[in-house]
Amino acid sequence: MDSKMYQFPHSLQAISAVYAADKYLKYHHQSDVEVHPNLQEYALDQTYSLAQVKSCAKCINQLVLLIQNSTL
C-alpha cells in the first residue's frame, strides 16, 4: 500500500474501498442508482463522516491509478 494510506484507520479504508467500488460499478454500468456508503449499517456513522470516507476513497483511487500505470 502507498504510504499515504497509513494516515487512515483500517476500518475507514475498508468502508472507503466499498464506496469506491460502488462508484466504479455505477460508472461502468451507467446505473441510475445513487451510491452512498451506508455508514449506519456498519455502525460507523458515529465514527466517520461522509467527507472522511470520500477523502480516503480519493486516495484509494489515486493508488489504483498509480498501480495501473506502473511498469512493474
PDB file with SEQRES, HELIX, SHEET and CRYST1 records, atoms N, CA, C and O in Angstrom:
SEQRES   1 A   72  MET ASP SER LYS MET TYR GLN PHE PRO HIS SER LEU GLN          
SEQRES   2 A   72  ALA ILE SER ALA VAL TYR ALA ALA ASP LYS TYR LEU LYS          
SEQRES   3 A   72  TYR HIS HIS GLN SER ASP VAL GLU VAL HIS PRO ASN LEU          
SEQRES   4 A   72  GLN GLU TYR ALA LEU ASP GLN THR TYR SER LEU ALA GLN          
SEQRES   5 A   72  VAL LYS SER CYS ALA LYS CYS ILE ASN GLN LEU VAL LEU          
SEQRES   6 A   72  LEU ILE GLN ASN SER THR LEU                                  
HELIX    1 AA1 SER A    3  GLN A    7  5                                   5    
HELIX    2 AA2 HIS A   10  HIS A   29  1                                  20    
HELIX    3 AA3 LEU A   50  ASN A   69  1                                  20    
CRYST1    1.000    1.000    1.000  90.00  90.00  90.00 P 1           1          
ATOM      1  N   MET A   1       0.846  -1.180   0.000  1.00  0.00           N  
ATOM      2  CA  MET A   1       0.000   0.000   0.000  1.00  0.00           C  
ATOM      3  C   MET A   1       0.893   1.246   0.000  1.00  0.00           C  
ATOM      4  O   MET A   1       2.005   1.246   0.529  1.00  0.00           O  
ATOM      5  N   ASP A   2       0.377   2.268  -0.594  1.00  0.00           N  
ATOM      6  CA  ASP A   2       1.079   3.538  -0.629  1.00  0.00           C  
ATOM      7  C   ASP A   2       1.162   4.112   0.785  1.00  0.00           C  
ATOM      8  O   ASP A   2       0.257   3.903   1.592  1.00  0.00           O  
ATOM      9  N   SER A   3       2.211   4.813   1.080  1.00  0.00           N  
ATOM     10  CA  SER A   3       2.404   5.359   2.427  1.00  0.00           C  
ATOM     11  C   SER A   3       1.325   6.370   2.815  1.00  0.00           C  
ATOM     12  O   SER A   3       1.110   6.610   4.003  1.00  0.00           O  
ATOM     13  N   LYS A   4       0.637   6.971   1.824  1.00  0.00           N  
ATOM     14  CA  LYS A   4      -0.438   7.914   2.145  1.00  0.00           C  
ATOM     15  C   LYS A   4      -1.609   7.228   2.846  1.00  0.00           C  
ATOM     16  O   LYS A   4      -2.374   7.878   3.558  1.00  0.00           O  
ATOM     17  N   MET A   5      -1.749   5.924   2.647  1.00  0.00           N  
ATOM     18  CA  MET A   5      -2.877   5.209   3.237  1.00  0.00           C  
ATOM     19  C   MET A   5      -2.689   4.968   4.734  1.00  0.00           C  
ATOM     20  O   MET A   5      -3.651   4.647   5.433  1.00  0.00           O  
ATOM     21  N   TYR A   6      -1.457   5.120   5.235  1.00  0.00           N  
ATOM     22  CA  TYR A   6      -1.198   4.911   6.657  1.00  0.00           C  
ATOM     23  C   TYR A   6      -1.930   5.917   7.531  1.00  0.00           C  
ATOM     24  O   TYR A   6      -2.145   5.662   8.716  1.00  0.00           O  
ATOM     25  N   GLN A   7      -2.310   7.037   6.977  1.00  0.00           N  
ATOM     26  CA  GLN A   7      -2.989   8.063   7.765  1.00  0.00           C  
ATOM     27  C   GLN A   7      -4.430   7.684   8.095  1.00  0.00           C  
ATOM     28  O   GLN A   7      -5.051   8.311   8.953  1.00  0.00           O  
ATOM     29  N   PHE A   8      -4.971   6.662   7.419  1.00  0.00           N  
ATOM     30  CA  PHE A   8      -6.359   6.268   7.607  1.00  0.00           C  
ATOM     31  C   PHE A   8      -6.458   4.971   8.413  1.00  0.00           C  
ATOM     32  O   PHE A   8      -5.713   4.027   8.150  1.00  0.00           O  
ATOM     33  N   PRO A   9      -7.360   4.914   9.381  1.00  0.00           N  
ATOM     34  CA  PRO A   9      -7.581   3.656  10.106  1.00  0.00           C  
ATOM     35  C   PRO A   9      -8.077   2.570   9.148  1.00  0.00           C  
ATOM     36  O   PRO A   9      -8.679   2.869   8.117  1.00  0.00           O  
ATOM     37  N   HIS A  10      -7.821   1.325   9.496  1.00  0.00           N  
ATOM     38  CA  HIS A  10      -8.195   0.210   8.628  1.00  0.00           C  
ATOM     39  C   HIS A  10      -9.687   0.158   8.360  1.00  0.00           C  
ATOM     40  O   HIS A  10     -10.105  -0.158   7.246  1.00  0.00           O  
ATOM     41  N   SER A  11     -10.494   0.465   9.365  1.00  0.00           N  
ATOM     42  CA  SER A  11     -11.943   0.428   9.167  1.00  0.00           C  
ATOM     43  C   SER A  11     -12.393   1.508   8.194  1.00  0.00           C  
ATOM     44  O   SER A  11     -13.334   1.289   7.430  1.00  0.00           O  
ATOM     45  N   LEU A  12     -11.743   2.671   8.204  1.00  0.00           N  
ATOM     46  CA  LEU A  12     -12.069   3.728   7.247  1.00  0.00           C  
ATOM     47  C   LEU A  12     -11.626   3.321   5.842  1.00  0.00           C  
ATOM     48  O   LEU A  12     -12.324   3.603   4.869  1.00  0.00           O  
ATOM     49  N   GLN A  13     -10.481   2.666   5.731  1.00  0.00           N  
ATOM     50  CA  GLN A  13     -10.027   2.180   4.430  1.00  0.00           C  
ATOM     51  C   GLN A  13     -11.016   1.170   3.863  1.00  0.00           C  
ATOM     52  O   GLN A  13     -11.287   1.166   2.663  1.00  0.00           O  
ATOM     53  N   ALA A  14     -11.550   0.321   4.720  1.00  0.00           N  
ATOM     54  CA  ALA A  14     -12.481  -0.712   4.261  1.00  0.00           C  
ATOM     55  C   ALA A  14     -13.772  -0.094   3.736  1.00  0.00           C  
ATOM     56  O   ALA A  14     -14.214  -0.440   2.641  1.00  0.00           O  
ATOM     57  N   ILE A  15     -14.378   0.805   4.488  1.00  0.00           N  
ATOM     58  CA  ILE A  15     -15.641   1.404   4.045  1.00  0.00           C  
ATOM     59  C   ILE A  15     -15.407   2.282   2.825  1.00  0.00           C  
ATOM     60  O   ILE A  15     -16.282   2.394   1.966  1.00  0.00           O  
ATOM     61  N   SER A  16     -14.243   2.903   2.737  1.00  0.00           N  
ATOM     62  CA  SER A  16     -13.918   3.731   1.577  1.00  0.00           C  
ATOM     63  C   SER A  16     -13.690   2.873   0.333  1.00  0.00           C  
ATOM     64  O   SER A  16     -14.026   3.285  -0.777  1.00  0.00           O  
ATOM     65  N   ALA A  17     -13.130   1.701   0.515  1.00  0.00           N  
ATOM     66  CA  ALA A  17     -12.945   0.782  -0.612  1.00  0.00           C  
ATOM     67  C   ALA A  17     -14.297   0.326  -1.149  1.00  0.00           C  
ATOM     68  O   ALA A  17     -14.480   0.222  -2.362  1.00  0.00           O  
ATOM     69  N   VAL A  18     -15.241   0.054  -0.256  1.00  0.00           N  
ATOM     70  CA  VAL A  18     -16.594  -0.323  -0.680  1.00  0.00           C  
ATOM     71  C   VAL A  18     -17.243   0.839  -1.422  1.00  0.00           C  
ATOM     72  O   VAL A  18     -17.879   0.641  -2.457  1.00  0.00           O  
ATOM     73  N   TYR A  19     -17.085   2.038  -0.898  1.00  0.00           N  
ATOM     74  CA  TYR A  19     -17.633   3.242  -1.527  1.00  0.00           C  
ATOM     75  C   TYR A  19     -17.033   3.424  -2.931  1.00  0.00           C  
ATOM     76  O   TYR A  19     -17.758   3.687  -3.890  1.00  0.00           O  
ATOM     77  N   ALA A  20     -15.711   3.282  -3.041  1.00  0.00           N  
ATOM     78  CA  ALA A  20     -15.045   3.450  -4.340  1.00  0.00           C  
ATOM     79  C   ALA A  20     -15.495   2.369  -5.322  1.00  0.00           C  
ATOM     80  O   ALA A  20     -15.720   2.655  -6.497  1.00  0.00           O  
ATOM     81  N   ALA A  21     -15.626   1.139  -4.850  1.00  0.00           N  
ATOM     82  CA  ALA A  21     -16.076   0.043  -5.724  1.00  0.00           C  
ATOM     83  C   ALA A  21     -17.484   0.308  -6.236  1.00  0.00           C  
ATOM     84  O   ALA A  21     -17.772   0.075  -7.410  1.00  0.00           O  
ATOM     85  N   ASP A  22     -18.357   0.790  -5.370  1.00  0.00           N  
ATOM     86  CA  ASP A  22     -19.722   1.127  -5.798  1.00  0.00           C  
ATOM     87  C   ASP A  22     -19.706   2.231  -6.845  1.00  0.00           C  
ATOM     88  O   ASP A  22     -20.481   2.192  -7.801  1.00  0.00           O  
ATOM     89  N   LYS A  23     -18.832   3.210  -6.674  1.00  0.00           N  
ATOM     90  CA  LYS A  23     -18.716   4.289  -7.647  1.00  0.00           C  
ATOM     91  C   LYS A  23     -18.242   3.762  -9.002  1.00  0.00           C  
ATOM     92  O   LYS A  23     -18.776   4.141 -10.044  1.00  0.00           O  
ATOM     93  N   TYR A  24     -17.233   2.884  -8.979  1.00  0.00           N  
ATOM     94  CA  TYR A  24     -16.737   2.290 -10.218  1.00  0.00           C  
ATOM     95  C   TYR A  24     -17.845   1.509 -10.920  1.00  0.00           C  
ATOM     96  O   TYR A  24     -18.030   1.636 -12.130  1.00  0.00           O  
ATOM     97  N   LEU A  25     -18.582   0.701 -10.157  1.00  0.00           N  
ATOM     98  CA  LEU A  25     -19.667  -0.081 -10.752  1.00  0.00           C  
ATOM     99  C   LEU A  25     -20.722   0.823 -11.359  1.00  0.00           C  
ATOM    100  O   LEU A  25     -21.224   0.554 -12.450  1.00  0.00           O  
ATOM    101  N   LYS A  26     -21.062   1.900 -10.653  1.00  0.00           N  
ATOM    102  CA  LYS A  26     -22.055   2.831 -11.172  1.00  0.00           C  
ATOM    103  C   LYS A  26     -21.563   3.447 -12.479  1.00  0.00           C  
ATOM    104  O   LYS A  26     -22.329   3.564 -13.435  1.00  0.00           O  
ATOM    105  N   TYR A  27     -20.302   3.839 -12.527  1.00  0.00           N  
ATOM    106  CA  TYR A  27     -19.741   4.476 -13.712  1.00  0.00           C  
ATOM    107  C   TYR A  27     -19.698   3.508 -14.898  1.00  0.00           C  
ATOM    108  O   TYR A  27     -20.086   3.864 -16.011  1.00  0.00           O  
ATOM    109  N   HIS A  28     -19.230   2.300 -14.657  1.00  0.00           N  
ATOM    110  CA  HIS A  28     -19.043   1.355 -15.753  1.00  0.00           C  
ATOM    111  C   HIS A  28     -20.339   0.709 -16.227  1.00  0.00           C  
ATOM    112  O   HIS A  28     -20.406   0.213 -17.352  1.00  0.00           O  
ATOM    113  N   HIS A  29     -21.358   0.708 -15.391  1.00  0.00           N  
ATOM    114  CA  HIS A  29     -22.631   0.109 -15.792  1.00  0.00           C  
ATOM    115  C   HIS A  29     -23.693   1.163 -16.087  1.00  0.00           C  
ATOM    116  O   HIS A  29     -24.834   0.836 -16.413  1.00  0.00           O  
ATOM    117  N   GLN A  30     -23.299   2.442 -15.968  1.00  0.00           N  
ATOM    118  CA  GLN A  30     -24.210   3.555 -16.239  1.00  0.00           C  
ATOM    119  C   GLN A  30     -25.538   3.383 -15.522  1.00  0.00           C  
ATOM    120  O   GLN A  30     -26.602   3.609 -16.099  1.00  0.00           O  
ATOM    121  N   SER A  31     -25.468   2.991 -14.291  1.00  0.00           N  
ATOM    122  CA  SER A  31     -26.654   2.772 -13.477  1.00  0.00           C  
ATOM    123  C   SER A  31     -27.197   4.103 -12.970  1.00  0.00           C  
ATOM    124  O   SER A  31     -26.449   5.063 -12.788  1.00  0.00           O  
ATOM    125  N   ASP A  32     -28.491   4.146 -12.749  1.00  0.00           N  
ATOM    126  CA  ASP A  32     -29.122   5.333 -12.178  1.00  0.00           C  
ATOM    127  C   ASP A  32     -29.144   5.285 -10.653  1.00  0.00           C  
ATOM    128  O   ASP A  32     -29.650   6.205 -10.010  1.00  0.00           O  
ATOM    129  N   VAL A  33     -28.608   4.235 -10.081  1.00  0.00           N  
ATOM    130  CA  VAL A  33     -28.615   4.076  -8.633  1.00  0.00           C  
ATOM    131  C   VAL A  33     -27.606   5.040  -8.026  1.00  0.00           C  
ATOM    132  O   VAL A  33     -26.446   5.072  -8.438  1.00  0.00           O  
ATOM    133  N   GLU A  34     -28.042   5.818  -7.057  1.00  0.00           N  
ATOM    134  CA  GLU A  34     -27.160   6.743  -6.364  1.00  0.00           C  
ATOM    135  C   GLU A  34     -26.350   5.968  -5.334  1.00  0.00           C  
ATOM    136  O   GLU A  34     -26.900   5.159  -4.587  1.00  0.00           O  
ATOM    137  N   VAL A  35     -25.055   6.213  -5.293  1.00  0.00           N  
ATOM    138  CA  VAL A  35     -24.171   5.465  -4.409  1.00  0.00           C  
ATOM    139  C   VAL A  35     -23.872   6.286  -3.162  1.00  0.00           C  
ATOM    140  O   VAL A  35     -23.372   7.408  -3.243  1.00  0.00           O  
ATOM    141  N   HIS A  36     -24.185   5.711  -2.016  1.00  0.00           N  
ATOM    142  CA  HIS A  36     -23.843   6.302  -0.722  1.00  0.00           C  
ATOM    143  C   HIS A  36     -23.427   5.178   0.209  1.00  0.00           C  
ATOM    144  O   HIS A  36     -24.127   4.171   0.308  1.00  0.00           O  
ATOM    145  N   PRO A  37     -22.314   5.328   0.884  1.00  0.00           N  
ATOM    146  CA  PRO A  37     -21.965   4.288   1.846  1.00  0.00           C  
ATOM    147  C   PRO A  37     -22.961   4.319   2.999  1.00  0.00           C  
ATOM    148  O   PRO A  37     -23.275   5.385   3.528  1.00  0.00           O  
ATOM    149  N   ASN A  38     -23.445   3.173   3.377  1.00  0.00           N  
ATOM    150  CA  ASN A  38     -24.394   3.102   4.478  1.00  0.00           C  
ATOM    151  C   ASN A  38     -23.607   2.953   5.769  1.00  0.00           C  
ATOM    152  O   ASN A  38     -23.405   1.845   6.266  1.00  0.00           O  
ATOM    153  N   LEU A  39     -23.170   4.079   6.301  1.00  0.00           N  
ATOM    154  CA  LEU A  39     -22.334   4.062   7.493  1.00  0.00           C  
ATOM    155  C   LEU A  39     -23.079   3.497   8.695  1.00  0.00           C  
ATOM    156  O   LEU A  39     -22.465   2.877   9.564  1.00  0.00           O  
ATOM    157  N   GLN A  40     -24.388   3.699   8.757  1.00  0.00           N  
ATOM    158  CA  GLN A  40     -25.165   3.167   9.870  1.00  0.00           C  
ATOM    159  C   GLN A  40     -25.159   1.644   9.860  1.00  0.00           C  
ATOM    160  O   GLN A  40     -25.101   1.011  10.914  1.00  0.00           O  
ATOM    161  N   GLU A  41     -25.218   1.060   8.670  1.00  0.00           N  
ATOM    162  CA  GLU A  41     -25.243  -0.398   8.552  1.00  0.00           C  
ATOM    163  C   GLU A  41     -23.989  -1.026   9.153  1.00  0.00           C  
ATOM    164  O   GLU A  41     -24.055  -2.113   9.726  1.00  0.00           O  
ATOM    165  N   TYR A  42     -22.867  -0.360   9.028  1.00  0.00           N  
ATOM    166  CA  TYR A  42     -21.605  -0.881   9.544  1.00  0.00           C  
ATOM    167  C   TYR A  42     -21.252  -0.276  10.908  1.00  0.00           C  
ATOM    168  O   TYR A  42     -20.136  -0.451  11.398  1.00  0.00           O  
ATOM    169  N   ALA A  43     -22.191   0.423  11.506  1.00  0.00           N  
ATOM    170  CA  ALA A  43     -22.002   1.058  12.819  1.00  0.00           C  
ATOM    171  C   ALA A  43     -20.825   2.034  12.795  1.00  0.00           C  
ATOM    172  O   ALA A  43     -20.127   2.198  13.796  1.00  0.00           O  
ATOM    173  N   LEU A  44     -20.609   2.678  11.648  1.00  0.00           N  
ATOM    174  CA  LEU A  44     -19.509   3.636  11.520  1.00  0.00           C  
ATOM    175  C   LEU A  44     -20.006   5.070  11.450  1.00  0.00           C  
ATOM    176  O   LEU A  44     -19.212   6.000  11.310  1.00  0.00           O  
ATOM    177  N   ASP A  45     -21.331   5.255  11.549  1.00  0.00           N  
ATOM    178  CA  ASP A  45     -21.883   6.589  11.397  1.00  0.00           C  
ATOM    179  C   ASP A  45     -21.450   7.530  12.510  1.00  0.00           C  
ATOM    180  O   ASP A  45     -21.437   8.745  12.313  1.00  0.00           O  
ATOM    181  N   GLN A  46     -21.099   7.002  13.664  1.00  0.00           N  
ATOM    182  CA  GLN A  46     -20.644   7.860  14.755  1.00  0.00           C  
ATOM    183  C   GLN A  46     -19.131   7.998  14.753  1.00  0.00           C  
ATOM    184  O   GLN A  46     -18.575   8.796  15.507  1.00  0.00           O  
ATOM    185  N   THR A  47     -18.468   7.227  13.912  1.00  0.00           N  
ATOM    186  CA  THR A  47     -17.012   7.239  13.857  1.00  0.00           C  
ATOM    187  C   THR A  47     -16.487   8.080  12.699  1.00  0.00           C  
ATOM    188  O   THR A  47     -15.552   8.862  12.867  1.00  0.00           O  
ATOM    189  N   TYR A  48     -17.098   7.915  11.507  1.00  0.00           N  
ATOM    190  CA  TYR A  48     -16.593   8.582  10.300  1.00  0.00           C  
ATOM    191  C   TYR A  48     -17.698   9.375   9.613  1.00  0.00           C  
ATOM    192  O   TYR A  48     -18.857   8.962   9.581  1.00  0.00           O  
ATOM    193  N   SER A  49     -17.318  10.505   9.074  1.00  0.00           N  
ATOM    194  CA  SER A  49     -18.261  11.302   8.291  1.00  0.00           C  
ATOM    195  C   SER A  49     -18.136  10.917   6.824  1.00  0.00           C  
ATOM    196  O   SER A  49     -17.166  10.276   6.420  1.00  0.00           O  
ATOM    197  N   LEU A  50     -19.120  11.312   6.036  1.00  0.00           N  
ATOM    198  CA  LEU A  50     -19.073  11.055   4.603  1.00  0.00           C  
ATOM    199  C   LEU A  50     -17.862  11.746   3.974  1.00  0.00           C  
ATOM    200  O   LEU A  50     -17.262  11.218   3.037  1.00  0.00           O  
ATOM    201  N   ALA A  51     -17.510  12.907   4.479  1.00  0.00           N  
ATOM    202  CA  ALA A  51     -16.337  13.625   3.965  1.00  0.00           C  
ATOM    203  C   ALA A  51     -15.054  12.824   4.198  1.00  0.00           C  
ATOM    204  O   ALA A  51     -14.178  12.796   3.334  1.00  0.00           O  
ATOM    205  N   GLN A  52     -14.939  12.175   5.357  1.00  0.00           N  
ATOM    206  CA  GLN A  52     -13.767  11.345   5.630  1.00  0.00           C  
ATOM    207  C   GLN A  52     -13.721  10.145   4.693  1.00  0.00           C  
ATOM    208  O   GLN A  52     -12.655   9.777   4.198  1.00  0.00           O  
ATOM    209  N   VAL A  53     -14.883   9.535   4.451  1.00  0.00           N  
ATOM    210  CA  VAL A  53     -14.949   8.386   3.546  1.00  0.00           C  
ATOM    211  C   VAL A  53     -14.540   8.812   2.138  1.00  0.00           C  
ATOM    212  O   VAL A  53     -13.777   8.111   1.473  1.00  0.00           O  
ATOM    213  N   LYS A  54     -15.041   9.949   1.688  1.00  0.00           N  
ATOM    214  CA  LYS A  54     -14.710  10.421   0.348  1.00  0.00           C  
ATOM    215  C   LYS A  54     -13.225  10.775   0.233  1.00  0.00           C  
ATOM    216  O   LYS A  54     -12.608  10.527  -0.802  1.00  0.00           O  
ATOM    217  N   SER A  55     -12.661  11.342   1.271  1.00  0.00           N  
ATOM    218  CA  SER A  55     -11.238  11.700   1.259  1.00  0.00           C  
ATOM    219  C   SER A  55     -10.373  10.447   1.139  1.00  0.00           C  
ATOM    220  O   SER A  55      -9.426  10.416   0.352  1.00  0.00           O  
ATOM    221  N   CYS A  56     -10.694   9.432   1.907  1.00  0.00           N  
ATOM    222  CA  CYS A  56      -9.945   8.179   1.845  1.00  0.00           C  
ATOM    223  C   CYS A  56     -10.163   7.500   0.490  1.00  0.00           C  
ATOM    224  O   CYS A  56      -9.222   6.957  -0.089  1.00  0.00           O  
ATOM    225  N   ALA A  57     -11.388   7.528  -0.011  1.00  0.00           N  
ATOM    226  CA  ALA A  57     -11.693   6.924  -1.319  1.00  0.00           C  
ATOM    227  C   ALA A  57     -10.907   7.615  -2.433  1.00  0.00           C  
ATOM    228  O   ALA A  57     -10.500   6.972  -3.401  1.00  0.00           O  
ATOM    229  N   LYS A  58     -10.696   8.914  -2.296  1.00  0.00           N  
ATOM    230  CA  LYS A  58      -9.905   9.647  -3.289  1.00  0.00           C  
ATOM    231  C   LYS A  58      -8.464   9.130  -3.298  1.00  0.00           C  
ATOM    232  O   LYS A  58      -7.871   8.964  -4.364  1.00  0.00           O  
ATOM    233  N   CYS A  59      -7.905   8.878  -2.125  1.00  0.00           N  
ATOM    234  CA  CYS A  59      -6.548   8.322  -2.051  1.00  0.00           C  
ATOM    235  C   CYS A  59      -6.503   6.910  -2.625  1.00  0.00           C  
ATOM    236  O   CYS A  59      -5.533   6.532  -3.282  1.00  0.00           O  
ATOM    237  N   ILE A  60      -7.555   6.131  -2.378  1.00  0.00           N  
ATOM    238  CA  ILE A  60      -7.632   4.787  -2.948  1.00  0.00           C  
ATOM    239  C   ILE A  60      -7.640   4.879  -4.471  1.00  0.00           C  
ATOM    240  O   ILE A  60      -6.952   4.116  -5.149  1.00  0.00           O  
ATOM    241  N   ASN A  61      -8.413   5.809  -4.997  1.00  0.00           N  
ATOM    242  CA  ASN A  61      -8.482   5.986  -6.448  1.00  0.00           C  
ATOM    243  C   ASN A  61      -7.118   6.371  -7.021  1.00  0.00           C  
ATOM    244  O   ASN A  61      -6.715   5.858  -8.065  1.00  0.00           O  
ATOM    245  N   GLN A  62      -6.415   7.264  -6.346  1.00  0.00           N  
ATOM    246  CA  GLN A  62      -5.085   7.654  -6.797  1.00  0.00           C  
ATOM    247  C   GLN A  62      -4.129   6.468  -6.778  1.00  0.00           C  
ATOM    248  O   GLN A  62      -3.302   6.315  -7.677  1.00  0.00           O  
ATOM    249  N   LEU A  63      -4.243   5.634  -5.756  1.00  0.00           N  
ATOM    250  CA  LEU A  63      -3.405   4.448  -5.659  1.00  0.00           C  
ATOM    251  C   LEU A  63      -3.714   3.471  -6.787  1.00  0.00           C  
ATOM    252  O   LEU A  63      -2.799   2.877  -7.359  1.00  0.00           O  
ATOM    253  N   VAL A  64      -4.981   3.299  -7.109  1.00  0.00           N  
ATOM    254  CA  VAL A  64      -5.374   2.422  -8.212  1.00  0.00           C  
ATOM    255  C   VAL A  64      -4.782   2.919  -9.523  1.00  0.00           C  
ATOM    256  O   VAL A  64      -4.272   2.128 -10.315  1.00  0.00           O  
ATOM    257  N   LEU A  65      -4.847   4.214  -9.753  1.00  0.00           N  
ATOM    258  CA  LEU A  65      -4.279   4.784 -10.980  1.00  0.00           C  
ATOM    259  C   LEU A  65      -2.768   4.576 -11.043  1.00  0.00           C  
ATOM    260  O   LEU A  65      -2.225   4.275 -12.106  1.00  0.00           O  
ATOM    261  N   LEU A  66      -2.088   4.736  -9.905  1.00  0.00           N  
ATOM    262  CA  LEU A  66      -0.642   4.505  -9.869  1.00  0.00           C  
ATOM    263  C   LEU A  66      -0.309   3.051 -10.205  1.00  0.00           C  
ATOM    264  O   LEU A  66       0.630   2.778 -10.953  1.00  0.00           O  
ATOM    265  N   ILE A  67      -1.074   2.139  -9.654  1.00  0.00           N  
ATOM    266  CA  ILE A  67      -0.851   0.716  -9.921  1.00  0.00           C  
ATOM    267  C   ILE A  67      -1.086   0.395 -11.386  1.00  0.00           C  
ATOM    268  O   ILE A  67      -0.310  -0.342 -11.994  1.00  0.00           O  
ATOM    269  N   GLN A  68      -2.151   0.942 -11.956  1.00  0.00           N  
ATOM    270  CA  GLN A  68      -2.461   0.670 -13.363  1.00  0.00           C  
ATOM    271  C   GLN A  68      -1.382   1.204 -14.294  1.00  0.00           C  
ATOM    272  O   GLN A  68      -1.122   0.606 -15.338  1.00  0.00           O  
ATOM    273  N   ASN A  69      -0.759   2.298 -13.941  1.00  0.00           N  
ATOM    274  CA  ASN A  69       0.252   2.916 -14.794  1.00  0.00           C  
ATOM    275  C   ASN A  69       1.678   2.431 -14.490  1.00  0.00           C  
ATOM    276  O   ASN A  69       2.633   2.843 -15.147  1.00  0.00           O  
ATOM    277  N   SER A  70       1.808   1.559 -13.496  1.00  0.00           N  
ATOM    278  CA  SER A  70       3.116   1.061 -13.105  1.00  0.00           C  
ATOM    279  C   SER A  70       3.661   0.089 -14.146  1.00  0.00           C  
ATOM    280  O   SER A  70       2.902  -0.654 -14.768  1.00  0.00           O  
ATOM    281  N   THR A  71       4.948   0.096 -14.328  1.00  0.00           N  
ATOM    282  CA  THR A  71       5.597  -0.833 -15.265  1.00  0.00           C  
ATOM    283  C   THR A  71       6.033  -2.116 -14.565  1.00  0.00           C  
ATOM    284  O   THR A  71       6.564  -3.016 -15.217  1.00  0.00           O  
ATOM    285  N   LEU A  72       5.826  -2.221 -13.280  1.00  0.00           N  
ATOM    286  CA  LEU A  72       6.246  -3.430 -12.535  1.00  0.00           C  
ATOM    287  C   LEU A  72       5.325  -4.576 -12.784  1.00  0.00           C  
ATOM    288  O   LEU A  72       5.529  -5.661 -12.240  1.00  0.00           O  
TER     289      LEU A  72                                                      
END                                                                             
